[in-house]
Amino acid sequence: MHACAQGVHDFLRAYFHYKSADWPDNRPYPLAAWSAEELAKMPTYYIMDLDQNMAETVASYMPDRKQVARCNWLSEEELQVYSSHLRKTRVSGWTELVSMRHI
């Protein structure tokens, strides 16, 4: 994550966009069963493709400038707090990153 091609800030922007209601294809629904066939329907931010890491997985979901400007739940300034802290501390765990208890 620290050395990803798109950089930490864009990685986080793409990740949060992909998981949010801002991503137009994000339409949650219950799975019919706990089977491989059903699990394969889940977005790749839950179950990544074998040949991609998380940064590669979310890169194609990076919102354009207009989408970023319309995002009222996570401004660029707010995201900058997280991305700059992550670059400085090199936090590795998601729970630690999301809770940011030490900011």
C-alpha positions in Angstrom: 0.0 0.0 0.0 2.8 2.4 0.8 4.6 1.8 -2.5 1.5 1.5 -4.7 1.7 2.9 -8.2 -1.1 5.5 -7.7 0.3 6.8 -4.3 -1.4 6.5 -0.9 -3.8 9.4 -1.4 -5.3 8.2 -4.7 -5.3 4.6 -3.4 -7.5 5.7 -0.4 -9.7 7.8 -2.7 -10.3 4.9 -5.0 -10.8 2.5 -2.2 -13.4 4.6 -0.3 -15.1 5.5 -3.6 -15.4 1.9 -4.7 -16.9 0.9 -1.3 -19.3 3.9 -1.1 -22.7 4.7 -2.4 -21.0 7.1 -4.8 -19.9 4.1 -6.9 -22.9 3.6 -9.2 -22.6 -0.2 -9.3 -22.6 -0.5 -5.5 -26.0 -2.2 -5.0 -25.8 -4.5 -2.0 -28.0 -7.6 -1.8 -28.0 -10.8 0.3 -26.2 -13.8 -1.1 -28.3 -16.8 -1.8 -25.8 -19.1 -0.1 -22.4 -19.3 1.5 -20.9 -20.9 -1.6 -18.0 -20.2 -3.9 -20.4 -19.3 -6.8 -22.2 -16.8 -4.6 -19.1 -15.4 -3.0 -17.7 -14.7 -6.5 -20.5 -12.2 -7.0 -19.1 -10.0 -4.2 -17.1 -6.8 -5.2 -13.4 -7.3 -5.5 -12.7 -5.0 -2.5 -14.0 -8.0 -0.4 -12.6 -10.9 -2.3 -9.7 -9.8 -4.6 -8.8 -11.4 -7.9 -5.8 -13.8 -7.4 -3.5 -11.7 -9.5 -4.1 -8.3 -7.9 -3.3 -6.7 -4.6 -5.7 -4.2 -3.0 -4.1 -1.1 -4.6 -4.3 -2.8 -8.1 -7.9 -3.9 -7.4 -9.2 -0.4 -6.6 -7.1 1.6 -9.2 -9.6 1.2 -11.9 -12.4 2.6 -9.6 -10.6 5.9 -9.1 -13.3 8.6 -9.4 -12.7 11.5 -11.8 -12.3 15.1 -10.7 -16.0 15.8 -11.0 -16.9 12.8 -8.9 -14.4 13.8 -6.2 -15.8 17.3 -6.1 -19.3 16.0 -5.6 -18.2 13.7 -2.7 -19.7 15.5 0.3 -18.9 12.8 2.8 -15.1 12.8 2.3 -13.5 16.0 1.1 -10.0 16.1 -0.3 -8.9 18.0 2.8 -10.3 15.3 5.1 -8.8 12.5 3.0 -5.4 14.4 3.1 -5.4 14.0 6.9 -5.6 10.2 6.5 -3.2 9.9 3.6 -0.6 12.1 5.1 -0.8 10.3 8.4 -0.5 6.9 6.6 2.5 8.1 4.7 4.2 9.3 7.9 3.3 6.3 10.2 3.3 3.6 7.6 0.3 2.0 9.3 -0.3 -1.5 7.9 -3.5 -2.7 9.4 -7.0 -1.6 8.2 -8.5 -1.4 11.6 -5.7 0.8 12.8 -6.0 3.0 9.7 -9.7 3.4 9.9 -9.9 4.0 13.6 -6.9 6.4 13.6 -6.9 6.4 17.3 -3.5 7.9 17.5 -4.1 11.0 15.3 
